[in-house]
Amino acid sequence: MGVTITHRGAFMSSVKYGFRGFVLFIVFTLVFAAIAVLVVNNWVSNLDLYIINKVQSVESPFLTSLAKSLSFVGSSQLALELALITMVLLIIVVRHRMELVLFLWVVVLGSQILNMFLKLQFHRARPTIYQMIEQEGHSFPSGHSMTAFSLYVVIAYLLWHSISSKSGRRLLIAGTILITTGIGWSRVYLGVHYPSDVIGGYTASAAWLMLSIGFLQMYRGYQNTPS
């Protein structure tokens, strides 16, 4: 009887969080759609350029070096390598189950595939103002922002239950926010993305992550279905 009750509770919990993930997927998708409408109709161009000028107005050798370093941390190649290393560490150190480890890979790789698809749909040219580095390809949404959000947020999601202290969890959240926003800032500072590209990348990646979490929780619920 106790085992059945436990399984039923786990089942209901998984279904609840799965449903919440699907709801958030819809919310972030709508937010991304709204940003896309603004971008396609050039309704945020002036604001984008104003923000870029403000961000670049504090240019310095230190900030340029920092921006280039953060930009490298958010690159697709490094993200895939970090994802592989994290998968190994999650198995060996944290003892995560295999489906959670594969979940990390699905989210990160899926986010990059989604970014390529979206860029082909919008064909937005990169900013033509002062660029500190050369960058090819389309601008919207930012691939670095999507990669950073999907990689570091999903790592934080997987590590959350392995950290028992409140201070440790707060540090995890603060670090995740710092690195993801820092990478987004670096793309604007370097002049290779509009701010709307970065925000669009965050929301698109968040939508994909919420959809993935929804399916993961439903899968967990299926595993705990009361017999």
C-alpha atoms as a printed R data frame, in Angstrom:
    type eleno elety resid chain resno      x      y       z
1   ATOM     1    CA   MET     A     1  0.000  0.000   0.000
2   ATOM     2    CA   GLY     A     2  2.792  2.423   0.949
3   ATOM     3    CA   VAL     A     3  4.617  1.759  -2.326
4   ATOM     4    CA   THR     A     4  1.423  2.369  -4.313
5   ATOM     5    CA   ILE     A     5  0.788  5.679  -2.538
6   ATOM     6    CA   THR     A     6  4.386  6.732  -3.148
7   ATOM     7    CA   HIS     A     7  4.133  5.929  -6.845
8   ATOM     8    CA   ARG     A     8  0.810  7.743  -7.103
9   ATOM     9    CA   GLY     A     9  2.306 10.842  -5.456
10  ATOM    10    CA   ALA     A    10  5.305 10.766  -7.779
11  ATOM    11    CA   PHE     A    11  2.978 10.325 -10.743
12  ATOM    12    CA   MET     A    12  0.820 13.310  -9.802
13  ATOM    13    CA   SER     A    13  3.862 15.462  -9.116
14  ATOM    14    CA   SER     A    14  5.384 14.625 -12.505
15  ATOM    15    CA   VAL     A    15  2.124 15.370 -14.291
16  ATOM    16    CA   LYS     A    16  1.797 18.719 -12.484
17  ATOM    17    CA   TYR     A    17  5.308 19.832 -13.376
18  ATOM    18    CA   GLY     A    18  4.919 18.491 -16.901
19  ATOM    19    CA   PHE     A    19  1.741 20.528 -17.391
20  ATOM    20    CA   ARG     A    20  3.502 23.591 -15.973
21  ATOM    21    CA   GLY     A    21  6.319 23.091 -18.463
22  ATOM    22    CA   PHE     A    22  3.875 22.992 -21.372
23  ATOM    23    CA   VAL     A    23  2.130 26.151 -20.144
24  ATOM    24    CA   LEU     A    24  5.456 28.002 -19.878
25  ATOM    25    CA   PHE     A    25  6.357 26.736 -23.350
26  ATOM    26    CA   ILE     A    26  3.253 28.465 -24.713
27  ATOM    27    CA   VAL     A    27  4.030 31.651 -22.771
28  ATOM    28    CA   PHE     A    28  7.626 31.900 -24.011
29  ATOM    29    CA   THR     A    29  6.558 31.018 -27.551
30  ATOM    30    CA   LEU     A    30  4.070 33.894 -27.527
31  ATOM    31    CA   VAL     A    31  6.714 36.263 -26.161
32  ATOM    32    CA   PHE     A    32  9.139 35.194 -28.891
33  ATOM    33    CA   ALA     A    33  6.405 35.652 -31.515
34  ATOM    34    CA   ALA     A    34  5.799 39.182 -30.237
35  ATOM    35    CA   ILE     A    35  9.509 40.006 -30.457
36  ATOM    36    CA   ALA     A    36  9.650 38.504 -33.959
37  ATOM    37    CA   VAL     A    37  6.767 40.754 -35.074
38  ATOM    38    CA   LEU     A    38  8.620 43.805 -33.757
39  ATOM    39    CA   VAL     A    39 11.795 42.749 -35.555
40  ATOM    40    CA   VAL     A    40 10.169 41.898 -38.884
41  ATOM    41    CA   ASN     A    41  8.343 45.229 -38.993
42  ATOM    42    CA   ASN     A    42 11.456 47.191 -37.919
43  ATOM    43    CA   TRP     A    43  9.589 48.620 -34.936
44  ATOM    44    CA   VAL     A    44 12.568 48.197 -32.578
45  ATOM    45    CA   SER     A    45 15.397 49.237 -34.914
46  ATOM    46    CA   ASN     A    46 15.875 52.676 -33.376
47  ATOM    47    CA   LEU     A    47 15.780 51.286 -29.836
48  ATOM    48    CA   ASP     A    48 18.241 48.537 -30.821
49  ATOM    49    CA   LEU     A    49 20.712 51.053 -32.240
50  ATOM    50    CA   TYR     A    50 20.316 53.347 -29.236
51  ATOM    51    CA   ILE     A    51 21.131 50.507 -26.820
52  ATOM    52    CA   ILE     A    52 24.119 49.359 -28.883
53  ATOM    53    CA   ASN     A    53 25.542 52.901 -28.911
54  ATOM    54    CA   LYS     A    54 25.085 53.155 -25.139
55  ATOM    55    CA   VAL     A    55 26.728 49.770 -24.517
56  ATOM    56    CA   GLN     A    56 29.668 50.539 -26.810
57  ATOM    57    CA   SER     A    57 30.131 54.041 -25.393
58  ATOM    58    CA   VAL     A    58 32.023 52.557 -22.440
59  ATOM    59    CA   GLU     A    59 34.455 50.649 -24.664
60  ATOM    60    CA   SER     A    60 37.767 49.808 -23.047
61  ATOM    61    CA   PRO     A    61 40.522 47.220 -23.600
62  ATOM    62    CA   PHE     A    62 39.393 45.332 -20.482
63  ATOM    63    CA   LEU     A    63 35.722 45.199 -21.516
64  ATOM    64    CA   THR     A    64 36.654 44.186 -25.054
65  ATOM    65    CA   SER     A    65 38.793 41.328 -23.754
66  ATOM    66    CA   LEU     A    66 36.001 40.283 -21.362
67  ATOM    67    CA   ALA     A    67 33.391 40.413 -24.130
68  ATOM    68    CA   LYS     A    68 35.491 38.278 -26.451
69  ATOM    69    CA   SER     A    69 36.048 35.729 -23.673
70  ATOM    70    CA   LEU     A    70 32.342 35.550 -22.847
71  ATOM    71    CA   SER     A    71 31.493 35.283 -26.523
72  ATOM    72    CA   PHE     A    72 33.825 32.291 -26.787
73  ATOM    73    CA   VAL     A    73 32.175 30.682 -23.744
74  ATOM    74    CA   GLY     A    74 28.816 30.925 -25.534
75  ATOM    75    CA   SER     A    75 30.025 29.486 -28.834
76  ATOM    76    CA   SER     A    76 28.330 26.393 -30.224
77  ATOM    77    CA   GLN     A    77 31.486 24.287 -30.416
78  ATOM    78    CA   LEU     A    78 32.480 24.937 -26.806
79  ATOM    79    CA   ALA     A    79 28.899 24.411 -25.650
80  ATOM    80    CA   LEU     A    80 28.766 20.929 -27.163
81  ATOM    81    CA   GLU     A    81 32.134 20.063 -25.608
82  ATOM    82    CA   LEU     A    82 30.995 21.355 -22.207
83  ATOM    83    CA   ALA     A    83 27.759 19.403 -22.558
84  ATOM    84    CA   LEU     A    84 29.705 16.176 -23.113
85  ATOM    85    CA   ILE     A    85 31.980 16.870 -20.129
86  ATOM    86    CA   THR     A    86 28.977 17.729 -17.955
87  ATOM    87    CA   MET     A    87 27.222 14.513 -18.967
88  ATOM    88    CA   VAL     A    88 30.202 12.470 -17.791
89  ATOM    89    CA   LEU     A    89 30.421 14.394 -14.505
90  ATOM    90    CA   LEU     A    90 26.686 14.016 -13.875
91  ATOM    91    CA   ILE     A    91 26.994 10.247 -14.237
92  ATOM    92    CA   ILE     A    92 30.178  9.804 -12.192
93  ATOM    93    CA   VAL     A    93 29.893 12.498  -9.493
94  ATOM    94    CA   VAL     A    94 26.202 13.346  -9.094
95  ATOM    95    CA   ARG     A    95 24.939  9.869 -10.046
96  ATOM    96    CA   HIS     A    96 22.185 11.169 -12.295
97  ATOM    97    CA   ARG     A    97 20.159  8.653 -14.229
98  ATOM    98    CA   MET     A    98 20.844  8.231 -17.921
99  ATOM    99    CA   GLU     A    99 17.638  9.914 -19.131
100 ATOM   100    CA   LEU     A   100 18.614 13.115 -17.316
101 ATOM   101    CA   VAL     A   101 22.054 13.056 -18.870
102 ATOM   102    CA   LEU     A   102 20.563 12.524 -22.323
103 ATOM   103    CA   PHE     A   103 18.090 15.321 -21.547
104 ATOM   104    CA   LEU     A   104 21.021 17.746 -21.319
105 ATOM   105    CA   TRP     A   105 22.263 16.687 -24.755
106 ATOM   106    CA   VAL     A   106 18.796 16.884 -26.318
107 ATOM   107    CA   VAL     A   107 18.193 20.402 -24.985
108 ATOM   108    CA   VAL     A   108 21.574 21.810 -26.036
109 ATOM   109    CA   LEU     A   109 21.702 20.187 -29.475
110 ATOM   110    CA   GLY     A   110 18.015 20.845 -30.117
111 ATOM   111    CA   SER     A   111 18.461 24.523 -29.236
112 ATOM   112    CA   GLN     A   112 21.213 24.886 -31.823
113 ATOM   113    CA   ILE     A   113 19.147 23.166 -34.521
114 ATOM   114    CA   LEU     A   114 16.200 25.410 -33.657
115 ATOM   115    CA   ASN     A   115 18.436 28.477 -33.922
116 ATOM   116    CA   MET     A   116 19.589 27.529 -37.424
117 ATOM   117    CA   PHE     A   117 15.969 26.983 -38.492
118 ATOM   118    CA   LEU     A   118 14.795 30.329 -37.093
119 ATOM   119    CA   LYS     A   119 17.651 32.274 -38.651
120 ATOM   120    CA   LEU     A   120 16.760 30.852 -42.054
121 ATOM   121    CA   GLN     A   121 13.174 31.998 -41.553
122 ATOM   122    CA   PHE     A   122 13.919 35.609 -40.604
123 ATOM   123    CA   HIS     A   123 17.094 36.411 -42.602
124 ATOM   124    CA   ARG     A   124 17.863 39.441 -40.462
125 ATOM   125    CA   ALA     A   125 21.155 41.085 -41.348
126 ATOM   126    CA   ARG     A   126 23.658 41.795 -38.607
127 ATOM   127    CA   PRO     A   127 24.225 45.367 -37.384
128 ATOM   128    CA   THR     A   128 26.196 47.487 -39.823
129 ATOM   129    CA   ILE     A   129 27.590 49.801 -37.162
130 ATOM   130    CA   TYR     A   130 30.929 49.400 -35.380
131 ATOM   131    CA   GLN     A   131 31.811 45.693 -35.134
132 ATOM   132    CA   MET     A   132 34.790 44.638 -33.036
133 ATOM   133    CA   ILE     A   133 34.892 41.120 -34.471
134 ATOM   134    CA   GLU     A   134 33.872 39.513 -37.743
135 ATOM   135    CA   GLN     A   135 30.772 37.332 -37.634
136 ATOM   136    CA   GLU     A   136 28.993 35.695 -40.550
137 ATOM   137    CA   GLY     A   137 25.422 34.466 -40.829
138 ATOM   138    CA   HIS     A   138 22.074 35.943 -39.932
139 ATOM   139    CA   SER     A   139 21.365 37.918 -36.780
140 ATOM   140    CA   PHE     A   140 17.958 36.929 -35.358
141 ATOM   141    CA   PRO     A   141 17.777 35.187 -32.976
142 ATOM   142    CA   SER     A   142 21.210 35.195 -31.375
143 ATOM   143    CA   GLY     A   143 22.782 31.741 -31.508
144 ATOM   144    CA   HIS     A   144 25.138 32.508 -28.645
145 ATOM   145    CA   SER     A   145 22.240 33.582 -26.444
146 ATOM   146    CA   MET     A   146 20.256 30.451 -27.251
147 ATOM   147    CA   THR     A   147 23.272 28.225 -26.678
148 ATOM   148    CA   ALA     A   148 24.164 29.897 -23.379
149 ATOM   149    CA   PHE     A   149 20.610 29.766 -22.073
150 ATOM   150    CA   SER     A   150 20.014 26.146 -23.023
151 ATOM   151    CA   LEU     A   151 23.368 24.893 -21.705
152 ATOM   152    CA   TYR     A   152 23.786 26.755 -18.431
153 ATOM   153    CA   VAL     A   153 20.125 26.869 -17.416
154 ATOM   154    CA   VAL     A   154 19.620 23.146 -18.022
155 ATOM   155    CA   ILE     A   155 22.792 22.382 -16.041
156 ATOM   156    CA   ALA     A   156 21.382 24.476 -13.184
157 ATOM   157    CA   TYR     A   157 18.081 22.603 -13.515
158 ATOM   158    CA   LEU     A   158 19.820 19.239 -13.254
159 ATOM   159    CA   LEU     A   159 22.027 20.291 -10.332
160 ATOM   160    CA   TRP     A   160 19.237 21.964  -8.333
161 ATOM   161    CA   HIS     A   161 18.127 18.871  -6.409
162 ATOM   162    CA   SER     A   162 21.734 17.825  -5.775
163 ATOM   163    CA   ILE     A   163 22.375 21.033  -3.799
164 ATOM   164    CA   SER     A   164 20.715 20.975  -0.385
165 ATOM   165    CA   SER     A   165 21.756 24.355   1.054
166 ATOM   166    CA   LYS     A   166 19.896 27.564   0.265
167 ATOM   167    CA   SER     A   167 23.143 29.462  -0.152
168 ATOM   168    CA   GLY     A   168 24.372 26.884  -2.651
169 ATOM   169    CA   ARG     A   169 21.184 27.147  -4.675
170 ATOM   170    CA   ARG     A   170 21.313 30.929  -4.621
171 ATOM   171    CA   LEU     A   171 24.910 30.805  -5.833
172 ATOM   172    CA   LEU     A   172 23.867 28.416  -8.601
173 ATOM   173    CA   ILE     A   173 21.083 30.746  -9.748
174 ATOM   174    CA   ALA     A   174 23.294 33.841  -9.521
175 ATOM   175    CA   GLY     A   175 26.066 32.174 -11.510
176 ATOM   176    CA   THR     A   176 23.642 30.996 -14.179
177 ATOM   177    CA   ILE     A   177 22.089 34.446 -14.565
178 ATOM   178    CA   LEU     A   178 25.494 36.113 -14.613
179 ATOM   179    CA   ILE     A   179 26.989 33.960 -17.343
180 ATOM   180    CA   THR     A   180 23.904 33.888 -19.591
181 ATOM   181    CA   THR     A   181 23.322 37.642 -19.415
182 ATOM   182    CA   GLY     A   182 27.055 38.253 -19.742
183 ATOM   183    CA   ILE     A   183 27.197 36.318 -22.993
184 ATOM   184    CA   GLY     A   184 24.197 38.237 -24.318
185 ATOM   185    CA   TRP     A   185 25.842 41.532 -23.346
186 ATOM   186    CA   SER     A   186 29.066 40.506 -25.101
187 ATOM   187    CA   ARG     A   187 27.275 40.040 -28.423
188 ATOM   188    CA   VAL     A   188 25.750 43.528 -28.230
189 ATOM   189    CA   TYR     A   189 29.013 45.103 -27.036
190 ATOM   190    CA   LEU     A   190 30.979 43.510 -29.876
191 ATOM   191    CA   GLY     A   191 28.460 44.892 -32.372
192 ATOM   192    CA   VAL     A   192 27.452 41.587 -33.940
193 ATOM   193    CA   HIS     A   193 23.902 41.426 -32.551
194 ATOM   194    CA   TYR     A   194 20.998 43.717 -31.801
195 ATOM   195    CA   PRO     A   195 19.574 43.580 -28.263
196 ATOM   196    CA   SER     A   196 16.338 42.185 -29.728
197 ATOM   197    CA   ASP     A   197 18.394 39.318 -31.184
198 ATOM   198    CA   VAL     A   198 19.624 38.475 -27.707
199 ATOM   199    CA   ILE     A   199 16.216 38.701 -26.039
200 ATOM   200    CA   GLY     A   200 14.692 36.702 -28.879
201 ATOM   201    CA   GLY     A   201 17.374 34.056 -28.380
202 ATOM   202    CA   TYR     A   202 16.640 33.816 -24.678
203 ATOM   203    CA   THR     A   203 12.891 33.429 -25.179
204 ATOM   204    CA   ALA     A   204 13.211 30.922 -28.018
205 ATOM   205    CA   SER     A   205 15.611 28.815 -25.985
206 ATOM   206    CA   ALA     A   206 13.384 29.123 -22.898
207 ATOM   207    CA   ALA     A   207 10.406 27.881 -24.921
208 ATOM   208    CA   TRP     A   208 12.381 24.874 -26.146
209 ATOM   209    CA   LEU     A   209 13.644 24.153 -22.627
210 ATOM   210    CA   MET     A   210 10.132 24.303 -21.128
211 ATOM   211    CA   LEU     A   211  8.809 21.978 -23.835
212 ATOM   212    CA   SER     A   212 11.646 19.538 -23.127
213 ATOM   213    CA   ILE     A   213 11.018 19.698 -19.386
214 ATOM   214    CA   GLY     A   214  7.323 19.066 -19.985
215 ATOM   215    CA   PHE     A   215  8.048 15.891 -21.927
216 ATOM   216    CA   LEU     A   216 10.662 14.790 -19.390
217 ATOM   217    CA   GLN     A   217  8.206 15.145 -16.520
218 ATOM   218    CA   MET     A   218  5.504 13.297 -18.455
219 ATOM   219    CA   TYR     A   219  7.998 10.506 -19.100
220 ATOM   220    CA   ARG     A   220  8.754 10.368 -15.384
221 ATOM   221    CA   GLY     A   221  5.032 10.257 -14.666
222 ATOM   222    CA   TYR     A   222  4.648  7.357 -17.066
223 ATOM   223    CA   GLN     A   223  7.410  5.505 -15.245
224 ATOM   224    CA   ASN     A   224  5.593  6.058 -11.944
225 ATOM   225    CA   THR     A   225  2.112  5.201 -13.206
226 ATOM   226    CA   PRO     A   226  0.249  3.407 -10.418
227 ATOM   227    CA   SER     A   227 -0.390 -0.216 -11.321
